[in-house]
Amino acid sequence: MDRYGGDLALWPDDAARDARRLLLRSVKAQAMLDAMVTMELALGQSAPDRLEDSPSPDLADRIFAAAFRLGPSSRGFDEDGDQPPRLM
């Protein structure tokens, strides 16, 4: 479901056939599919005050500006900031 989504009609034929067989016998799989469809429907609905579904043109600029305002990370990266520490 994570790979193909909640609409089995959009899945590759073999995977959809196997999923339908699983759904016939598994309540847990049915619940997972219901949750996936619910999430996709919620994500697909636009906010009522939005006139369009595309992000604002300055979204990337705002994300980068916010990211660079943050202090140094405590993840343990070296002074160059581009390589994690070696484990061995």
Secondary structure, DSSP 8 states (H G I E B T S, - for coil): -TTT-S-GGGS-HHHHHHHHHHHHH-HHHHHHHHHHHHHHHHHHS--TT-S-SS--TTHHHHHHHHHHHS---SS---TTSSS-----
